[in-house]
Amino acid sequence: MKTTITRAELKQLLDKNNIMVIDVRSKDEYNEKHIPFAGNLPIEIIEAGNFIPEPSKIIITACGKGGGRSERAAKYLRENCNNEVYFLEAGTFGWVENEN
């Protein structure tokens, strides 16, 4: 089963209304730098079960460099929700660095 999504794949999905990009880092990290269309929901909130996504949404998790927290959050959501869930390869930093 595919668990990651590339920057190029995410760009192709952006025109659809059924995706949700979640930055799972802390509020401070998010405020320093984030993907413009990503919401902030720290991994601790997700793992506490305090986030129930809309069933039809494709969820993309992101952290700083892609892996670690975003992979952990995506795994949790796949196991506890019926959504299609991926984590972003190269994360927020990879996205921001390639936007120029």
Helices and strands as residue ranges (DSSP letters): E 4-5, H 7-13, E 19-23, H 27-32, E 39-40, H 43-47, E 58-62, H 69-80, E 84-88, H 91-97
